[in-house]
Amino acid sequence: MVILVRTSALVAAMPVLGSPNLPAVVKAAIALILALVLWPVVDLGGLQAPTTLMGFLPLVVGETLIGVILGLSARLLLTSLQIMGQMAGFQMGFAVANVIDPMSGMQISVLGQFVYLVGILVFLAVGGHHMFIRALADSFTLVPPGSFGLSQGLFQQMMGLAANMFYLAVRIGAPIIGALLFTSVIMGILAKTVPQMNILIVGFPLKITVGLVMLAATITVLVPVMAKVFKNLGAVLTGLLKAM
């Protein structure tokens, strides 16, 4: 039961498997299979099994937080792509055409959804889901059941991941956002020098064209950058476990 609680929390929080589109029965089956696979190899000899329901409750809360924290670390990296697409999409005029993200159920721009799906494919291509399974198996050695505790090091690492989320968003989206800003400056100059031109009608298709061209040009850079970030995910997960 202890192994199943931690496994279920990780499955519910990690990307792809934690999607609301995935039926709850499938998630429960995946968590149960992982728990049964880990059961023979996980050493729980040092665990003092609680004898009452109130004694079991803190153990469940701690195991749930471990799985949620591990899953949240990857979601923060993928959220950086959504932020990048949101900023670029707003500059392109896509803010009026938002769609529902099936992973989070929130409204994001069309461009943000596209980049986010590319990030999911990169995450799966580099074996990000395998890193989570390995981290789950290692977590029972690094953080034995019942020993979870919030620490200053864990807080600093989570804040570092949150800061890195905005850093990645600006780093990846800088070429597109910069080109769109330069386009806006040019249109502003044209509006002053050629007042007969209807900048509003000309500006929308021009900015969309510039944005899509820059996205096509930077996608070859975006994929290797995200692949490198996801390949370092194993070290990030291990660092979080050691800080607990």
SEMARMAR-857627 format. One line per 4 residues: their letters; for each residue x, y, z of N, C-alpha, C. Coordinates in steps of 0.02 Angstrom, whole numbers, padded with zeros to 5 digits, always signed. Layout:
BEGIN
a = X:Y:Z:X:Y:Z:X:Y:Z  ...
//
This chain:
BEGIN
mvil = +00041:-00060:+00000:+00000:+00000:+00000:+00043:+00063:+00000  +00098:+00062:+00038:+00143:+00120:+00039:+00173:+00132:-00030  +00196:+00079:-00062:+00224:+00085:-00130:+00171:+00110:-00178  +00111:+00086:-00172:+00057:+00106:-00218:+00039:+00180:-00211
vrts = +00041:+00206:-00149:+00024:+00277:-00139:+00074:+00322:-00174  +00139:+00308:-00165:+00190:+00349:-00198:+00186:+00342:-00274  +00176:+00282:-00297:+00172:+00270:-00369:+00111:+00306:-00400  +00054:+00302:-00366:-00007:+00334:-00391:+00001:+00409:-00395
alva = +00033:+00439:-00345:+00044:+00512:-00345:+00088:+00533:-00403  +00140:+00493:-00417:+00185:+00509:-00473:+00149:+00503:-00540  +00111:+00450:-00549:+00074:+00440:-00612:+00024:+00496:-00623  -00008:+00519:-00570:-00058:+00572:-00577:-00027:+00640:-00591
ampv = +00037:+00650:-00571:+00068:+00716:-00577:+00114:+00722:-00638  +00140:+00666:-00664:+00189:+00671:-00718:+00155:+00687:-00784  +00191:+00716:-00832:+00163:+00731:-00898:+00140:+00668:-00933  +00095:+00676:-00981:+00068:+00623:-01024:+00022:+00578:-00983
lgsp = +00050:+00541:-00935:+00008:+00495:-00896:-00040:+00532:-00851  -00023:+00593:-00831:-00068:+00632:-00788:-00120:+00672:-00825  -00126:+00662:-00890:-00174:+00700:-00930:-00245:+00682:-00910  -00290:+00732:-00906:-00360:+00717:-00892:-00393:+00676:-00946
nlpa = -00365:+00676:-01007:-00393:+00636:-01061:-00382:+00561:-01051  -00333:+00543:-01011:-00320:+00473:-00997:-00369:+00448:-00944  -00407:+00396:-00958:-00458:+00372:-00909:-00426:+00355:-00842  -00464:+00368:-00789:-00439:+00355:-00722:-00424:+00280:-00711
vvka = -00462:+00238:-00745:-00450:+00166:-00738:-00382:+00147:-00766  -00362:+00178:-00822:-00297:+00165:-00852:-00241:+00189:-00806  -00250:+00250:-00777:-00200:+00275:-00730:-00192:+00229:-00670  -00249:+00206:-00643:-00247:+00161:-00585:-00212:+00095:-00603
aial = -00225:+00070:-00664:-00193:+00008:-00685:-00118:+00016:-00692  -00096:+00073:-00721:-00024:+00085:-00729:+00010:+00090:-00660  -00022:+00127:-00614:+00006:+00134:-00547:+00010:+00067:-00511  -00042:+00026:-00518:-00043:-00039:-00486:+00011:-00085:-00514
ilal = +00020:-00084:-00580:+00071:-00126:-00612:+00141:-00105:-00589  +00154:-00039:-00588:+00219:-00015:-00564:+00231:-00034:-00492  +00179:-00029:-00450:+00187:-00047:-00380:+00201:-00122:-00372  +00168:-00164:-00411:+00181:-00236:-00407:+00251:-00254:-00431
vlwp = +00275:-00217:-00482:+00343:-00230:-00507:+00395:-00209:-00456  +00383:-00153:-00420:+00431:-00128:-00372:+00428:-00165:-00305  +00372:-00196:-00290:+00363:-00227:-00225:+00418:-00277:-00207  +00438:-00323:-00252:+00489:-00372:-00232:+00559:-00342:-00223
vvdl = +00572:-00284:-00252:+00641:-00256:-00251:+00648:-00199:-00202  +00594:-00174:-00174:+00597:-00118:-00127:+00603:-00146:-00056  +00652:-00120:-00020:+00664:-00142:+00049:+00625:-00097:+00097  +00575:-00125:+00129:+00535:-00088:+00178:+00546:-00116:+00248
gglq = +00605:-00148:+00259:+00617:-00180:+00323:+00620:-00130:+00381  +00643:-00069:+00367:+00649:-00020:+00421:+00586:+00019:+00435  +00532:+00005:+00399:+00470:+00043:+00407:+00431:+00016:+00467  +00414:+00062:+00512:+00371:+00044:+00568:+00298:+00053:+00546
aptt = +00265:-00003:+00533:+00197:+00000:+00507:+00150:+00029:+00560  +00112:+00081:+00543:+00064:+00109:+00591:+00008:+00060:+00606  -00017:+00065:+00666:-00070:+00019:+00688:-00139:+00052:+00689  -00141:+00118:+00679:-00205:+00153:+00679:-00212:+00194:+00615
lmgf = -00274:+00214:+00600:-00287:+00254:+00541:-00254:+00322:+00545  -00256:+00354:+00603:-00224:+00419:+00611:-00148:+00414:+00606  -00120:+00357:+00624:-00048:+00349:+00616:-00029:+00336:+00544  -00076:+00309:+00505:-00063:+00294:+00434:-00070:+00357:+00391
lplv = -00110:+00407:+00414:-00123:+00467:+00375:-00060:+00508:+00361  -00016:+00523:+00410:+00045:+00561:+00393:+00089:+00524:+00343  +00090:+00457:+00347:+00130:+00418:+00300:+00103:+00426:+00229  +00037:+00425:+00221:+00006:+00434:+00155:+00020:+00503:+00128
vget = +00015:+00554:+00170:+00027:+00623:+00148:+00099:+00631:+00124  +00147:+00604:+00162:+00217:+00609:+00142:+00231:+00574:+00076  +00205:+00514:+00068:+00216:+00477:+00006:+00183:+00512:-00053  +00125:+00543:-00043:+00092:+00579:-00096:+00132:+00640:-00118
ligv = +00160:+00676:-00069:+00200:+00736:-00085:+00262:+00718:-00124  +00293:+00661:-00110:+00352:+00640:-00147:+00336:+00631:-00221  +00281:+00595:-00235:+00261:+00585:-00305:+00241:+00649:-00340  +00206:+00693:-00305:+00184:+00756:-00335:+00243:+00801:-00351
ilgl = +00292:+00804:-00306:+00351:+00847:-00318:+00391:+00822:-00378  +00399:+00757:-00384:+00436:+00730:-00441:+00399:+00745:-00507  +00333:+00736:-00508:+00295:+00751:-00568:+00294:+00825:-00585  +00292:+00867:-00534:+00289:+00939:-00545:+00353:+00965:-00577
sarl = +00409:+00933:-00564:+00473:+00956:-00592:+00473:+00954:-00668  +00444:+00902:-00697:+00441:+00898:-00771:+00387:+00944:-00798  +00332:+00951:-00762:+00279:+00996:-00785:+00303:+01069:-00789  +00348:+01088:-00744:+00375:+01156:-00746:+00416:+01167:-00809
llts = +00453:+01116:-00829:+00493:+01122:-00891:+00448:+01128:-00952  +00394:+01089:-00954:+00348:+01093:-01011:+00308:+01157:-01010  +00294:+01183:-00950:+00257:+01246:-00946:+00297:+01304:-00976  +00363:+01300:-00975:+00404:+01352:-01006:+00388:+01358:-01081
lqim = +00373:+01302:-01114:+00354:+01305:-01184:+00286:+01339:-01193  +00240:+01327:-01148:+00175:+01360:-01152:+00182:+01436:-01142  +00225:+01455:-01095:+00236:+01527:-01083:+00266:+01559:-01145  +00315:+01525:-01175:+00347:+01551:-01235:+00295:+01559:-01291
gqma = +00253:+01507:-01302:+00202:+01512:-01354:+00150:+01564:-01338  +00134:+01573:-01273:+00085:+01624:-01254:+00111:+01694:-01270  +00174:+01707:-01254:+00202:+01773:-01268:+00207:+01786:-01343  +00232:+01737:-01381:+00238:+01746:-01453:+00169:+01750:-01486
gfqm = +00122:+01708:-01463:+00055:+01710:-01491:+00019:+01775:-01479  +00031:+01805:-01420:+00001:+01870:-01406:+00028:+01923:-01453  +00093:+01922:-01467:+00123:+01970:-01513:+00097:+01960:-01584  +00082:+01898:-01602:+00058:+01883:-01670:-00016:+01898:-01679
gfav = -00053:+01908:-01624:-00124:+01920:-01629:-00167:+01858:-01620  -00137:+01804:-01594:-00173:+01742:-01583:-00209:+01740:-01516  -00206:+01794:-01478:-00237:+01794:-01412:-00313:+01787:-01417  -00342:+01806:-01474:-00415:+01802:-01481:-00436:+01732:-01503
anvi = -00389:+01687:-01516:-00405:+01619:-01539:-00371:+01569:-01493  -00396:+01564:-01431:-00367:+01518:-01383:-00401:+01450:-01389  -00365:+01399:-01368:-00392:+01331:-01367:-00383:+01302:-01298  -00417:+01247:-01283:-00412:+01213:-01219:-00355:+01163:-01222
dpms = -00309:+01169:-01174:-00254:+01121:-01170:-00280:+01056:-01139  -00277:+00999:-01174:-00303:+00937:-01146:-00264:+00912:-01086  -00202:+00935:-01077:-00162:+00912:-01021:-00182:+00946:-00955  -00194:+01011:-00959:-00209:+01049:-00898:-00281:+01073:-00895
gmqi = -00317:+01073:-00952:-00386:+01097:-00952:-00391:+01173:-00954  -00335:+01208:-00964:-00334:+01281:-00965:-00331:+01306:-01036  -00349:+01370:-01045:-00346:+01401:-01110:-00276:+01427:-01124  -00248:+01407:-01180:-00183:+01433:-01202:-00188:+01450:-01275
svlg = -00139:+01487:-01300:-00141:+01508:-01370:-00128:+01449:-01416  -00147:+01457:-01479:-00136:+01404:-01528:-00062:+01389:-01535  -00021:+01441:-01536:+00051:+01432:-01542:+00079:+01396:-01481  +00055:+01415:-01422:+00078:+01382:-01361:+00060:+01308:-01360
qfvy = +00000:+01291:-01385:-00020:+01221:-01388:+00025:+01181:-01435  +00042:+01212:-01492:+00084:+01178:-01541:+00154:+01164:-01512  +00184:+01215:-01482:+00251:+01207:-01453:+00249:+01158:-01395  +00195:+01159:-01357:+00189:+01113:-01300:+00186:+01040:-01324
lvgi = +00149:+01027:-01378:+00146:+00960:-01405:+00214:+00937:-01433  +00251:+00984:-01463:+00319:+00968:-01485:+00362:+00949:-01425  +00354:+00985:-01370:+00392:+00969:-01309:+00374:+00901:-01281  +00310:+00882:-01284:+00289:+00815:-01261:+00322:+00761:-01303
lvfl = +00324:+00772:-01369:+00356:+00722:-01413:+00431:+00716:-01398  +00463:+00773:-01385:+00535:+00771:-01368:+00545:+00735:-01301  +00500:+00749:-01254:+00503:+00716:-01188:+00499:+00640:-01194  +00455:+00616:-01236:+00448:+00544:-01246:+00507:+00516:-01287
avgg = +00531:+00555:-01335:+00585:+00532:-01379:+00650:+00520:-01341  +00665:+00563:-01292:+00727:+00556:-01253:+00719:+00509:-01194  +00659:+00478:-01187:+00648:+00431:-01132:+00635:+00464:-01065  +00601:+00520:-01066:+00586:+00554:-01003:+00543:+00512:-00956
hhmf = +00496:+00473:-00985:+00454:+00431:-00943:+00495:+00375:-00910  +00547:+00352:-00944:+00591:+00301:-00914:+00630:+00331:-00855  +00649:+00395:-00861:+00684:+00428:-00806:+00640:+00431:-00744  +00575:+00441:-00753:+00530:+00444:-00696:+00524:+00376:-00662
iral = +00521:+00323:-00702:+00516:+00256:-00673:+00580:+00239:-00635  +00638:+00258:-00663:+00701:+00247:-00628:+00704:+00288:-00563  +00682:+00351:-00567:+00682:+00393:-00507:+00634:+00366:-00454  +00578:+00338:-00477:+00530:+00308:-00429:+00562:+00249:-00393
adsf = +00598:+00207:-00430:+00631:+00150:-00398:+00686:+00173:-00350  +00724:+00224:-00370:+00778:+00249:-00327:+00752:+00287:-00267  +00691:+00314:-00273:+00664:+00356:-00219:+00655:+00316:-00154  +00641:+00252:-00159:+00630:+00213:-00098:+00695:+00200:-00061
tlvp = +00752:+00208:-00096:+00817:+00203:-00063:+00839:+00271:-00036  +00830:+00323:-00076:+00851:+00390:-00055:+00804:+00420:-00003  +00739:+00407:-00011:+00690:+00432:+00037:+00647:+00373:+00060  +00669:+00337:+00111:+00630:+00280:+00135:+00560:+00302:+00157
pgsf = +00511:+00259:+00151:+00442:+00276:+00171:+00440:+00299:+00244  +00406:+00355:+00255:+00399:+00382:+00322:+00453:+00431:+00341  +00503:+00443:+00297:+00558:+00489:+00314:+00555:+00554:+00276  +00500:+00567:+00239:+00495:+00629:+00200:+00490:+00688:+00246
glsq = +00525:+00742:+00227:+00521:+00804:+00265:+00539:+00863:+00220  +00504:+00919:+00231:+00518:+00980:+00193:+00582:+01012:+00221  +00627:+01029:+00175:+00691:+01057:+00195:+00705:+01121:+00155  +00754:+01158:+00179:+00774:+01219:+00145:+00803:+01203:+00076
glfq = +00841:+01148:+00071:+00869:+01129:+00007:+00816:+01111:-00044  +00763:+01077:-00022:+00708:+01059:-00068:+00672:+01122:-00092  +00662:+01169:-00047:+00629:+01232:-00065:+00671:+01271:-00116  +00736:+01274:-00105:+00780:+01310:-00151:+00781:+01276:-00220
qmmg = +00780:+01210:-00222:+00780:+01176:-00287:+00715:+01187:-00324  +00659:+01187:-00289:+00595:+01200:-00322:+00591:+01272:-00348  +00618:+01319:-00310:+00620:+01388:-00333:+00666:+01395:-00393  +00721:+01356:-00393:+00765:+01357:-00451:+00732:+01330:-00514
laan = +00691:+01278:-00506:+00654:+01251:-00564:+00603:+01302:-00589  +00570:+01337:-00542:+00521:+01388:-00563:+00556:+01445:-00600  +00614:+01466:-00575:+00651:+01520:-00609:+00676:+01496:-00677  +00698:+01433:-00681:+00722:+01406:-00744:+00665:+01402:-00795
mfyl = +00604:+01394:-00772:+00547:+01392:-00817:+00541:+01458:-00856  +00546:+01514:-00823:+00542:+01579:-00857:+00604:+01592:-00899  +00662:+01569:-00875:+00724:+01577:-00913:+00720:+01540:-00980  +00696:+01478:-00978:+00689:+01439:-01040:+00639:+01471:-01087
avri = +00583:+01496:-01059:+00532:+01527:-01101:+00560:+01587:-01139  +00598:+01630:-01105:+00627:+01688:-01138:+00682:+01668:-01186  +00723:+01619:-01166:+00779:+01597:-01208:+00755:+01566:-01273  +00704:+01524:-01270:+00679:+01491:-01330:+00639:+01539:-01373
gapi = +00600:+01583:-01341:+00556:+01627:-01380:+00587:+01693:-01400  +00650:+01706:-01380:+00682:+01770:-01395:+00684:+01786:-01470  +00703:+01739:-01514:+00704:+01756:-01586:+00636:+01777:-01613  +00584:+01740:-01595:+00517:+01755:-01621:+00492:+01821:-01592
igal = +00499:+01829:-01526:+00474:+01890:-01494:+00513:+01950:-01518  +00579:+01943:-01527:+00619:+01999:-01553:+00600:+02018:-01623  +00588:+01969:-01666:+00568:+01984:-01736:+00500:+02018:-01738  +00454:+01996:-01695:+00388:+02027:-01694:+00391:+02098:-01666
lfts = +00434:+02109:-01617:+00442:+02176:-01590:+00472:+02223:-01643  +00520:+02198:-01681:+00550:+02238:-01735:+00498:+02252:-01788  +00454:+02204:-01802:+00400:+02215:-01851:+00352:+02268:-01827  +00336:+02268:-01762:+00291:+02319:-01734:+00322:+02389:-01740
vimg = +00388:+02393:-01728:+00422:+02458:-01734:+00418:+02483:-01806  +00429:+02438:-01854:+00426:+02458:-01925:+00356:+02482:-01943  +00305:+02446:-01919:+00237:+02466:-01935:+00220:+02533:-01902  +00248:+02546:-01843:+00237:+02611:-01812:+00268:+02667:-01851
ilak = +00328:+02655:-01878:+00360:+02706:-01920:+00320:+02718:-01984  +00296:+02663:-02014:+00255:+02670:-02075:+00190:+02707:-02062  +00161:+02696:-02003:+00098:+02730:-01987:+00108:+02806:-01983  +00168:+02827:-01962:+00182:+02899:-01957:+00202:+02929:-02024
tvpq = +00240:+02890:-02063:+00265:+02917:-02126:+00214:+02909:-02183  +00173:+02857:-02181:+00123:+02846:-02233:+00055:+02839:-02199  +00024:+02894:-02179:-00040:+02890:-02142:-00097:+02862:-02184  -00090:+02863:-02251:-00144:+02836:-02293:-00148:+02760:-02288
mnil = -00095:+02727:-02266:-00095:+02654:-02262:-00134:+02630:-02200  -00177:+02581:-02209:-00215:+02552:-02153:-00170:+02500:-02119  -00135:+02522:-02066:-00087:+02479:-02032:-00122:+02420:-01999  -00184:+02431:-01975:-00219:+02377:-01939:-00232:+02318:-01985
ivgf = -00252:+02331:-02047:-00266:+02277:-02094:-00201:+02245:-02119  -00150:+02286:-02130:-00086:+02259:-02155:-00048:+02224:-02099  -00055:+02249:-02037:-00014:+02224:-01982:-00029:+02153:-01962  -00094:+02134:-01960:-00112:+02067:-01936:-00080:+02012:-01979
plki = -00092:+02011:-02044:-00061:+01957:-02084:+00015:+01962:-02085  +00043:+02023:-02082:+00115:+02030:-02083:+00147:+01999:-02021  +00119:+02014:-01962:+00147:+01987:-01900:+00138:+01912:-01895  +00081:+01887:-01919:+00071:+01814:-01919:+00122:+01780:-01964
tvgl = +00134:+01810:-02023:+00183:+01781:-02069:+00253:+01781:-02039  +00272:+01838:-02011:+00339:+01844:-01980:+00345:+01794:-01923  +00293:+01788:-01881:+00296:+01741:-01825:+00302:+01669:-01846  +00264:+01649:-01897:+00268:+01579:-01920:+00334:+01564:-01954
vmla = +00361:+01613:-01992:+00426:+01603:-02023:+00480:+01595:-01970  +00479:+01637:-01919:+00529:+01632:-01866:+00520:+01568:-01825  +00458:+01546:-01816:+00446:+01483:-01780:+00475:+01424:-01820  +00465:+01425:-01886:+00494:+01372:-01928:+00570:+01373:-01926
atit = +00598:+01433:-01921:+00671:+01439:-01920:+00701:+01418:-01852  +00663:+01429:-01797:+00690:+01414:-01731:+00671:+01345:-01706  +00626:+01310:-01741:+00606:+01244:-01717:+00665:+01195:-01719  +00712:+01207:-01765:+00771:+01164:-01768:+00818:+01176:-01709
vlvp = +00812:+01235:-01678:+00851:+01249:-01618:+00813:+01229:-01555  +00747:+01237:-01557:+00705:+01222:-01499:+00709:+01148:-01480  +00706:+01104:-01529:+00706:+01031:-01515:+00771:+01009:-01481  +00831:+01028:-01506:+00892:+01007:-01471:+00898:+01036:-01400
vmak = +00875:+01099:-01391:+00878:+01130:-01325:+00834:+01092:-01276  +00772:+01076:-01296:+00727:+01040:-01251:+00752:+00968:-01240  +00782:+00937:-01291:+00810:+00870:-01282:+00865:+00871:-01229  +00908:+00922:-01232:+00961:+00928:-01182:+00933:+00939:-01112
vfkn = +00880:+00980:-01107:+00849:+00993:-01042:+00818:+00929:-01014  +00783:+00891:-01055:+00750:+00830:-01031:+00801:+00775:-01015  +00858:+00774:-01051:+00909:+00724:-01035:+00939:+00736:-00966  +00938:+00799:-00943:+00963:+00815:-00876:+00910:+00805:-00822
lgav = +00851:+00782:-00843:+00796:+00775:-00795:+00811:+00723:-00742  +00848:+00670:-00761:+00866:+00619:-00712:+00906:+00648:-00654  +00954:+00691:-00670:+00995:+00722:-00617:+00953:+00769:-00574  +00904:+00803:-00606:+00860:+00848:-00568:+00817:+00808:-00519
ltgl = +00790:+00752:-00542:+00748:+00711:-00498:+00789:+00682:-00440  +00851:+00661:-00454:+00893:+00635:-00402:+00910:+00689:-00351  +00924:+00750:-00375:+00937:+00806:-00330:+00878:+00822:-00284  +00818:+00819:-00312:+00758:+00831:-00271:+00751:+00777:-00218
lkam = +00763:+00714:-00237:+00756:+00660:-00188:+00808:+00666:-00132  +00869:+00685:-00149:+00920:+00692:-00098:+00906:+00750:-00051  +00868:+00800:-00074:+00853:+00858:-00033:+00793:+00847:+00013  +00757:+00792:+00002:+00697:+00779:+00044:+00718:+00751:+00112
//
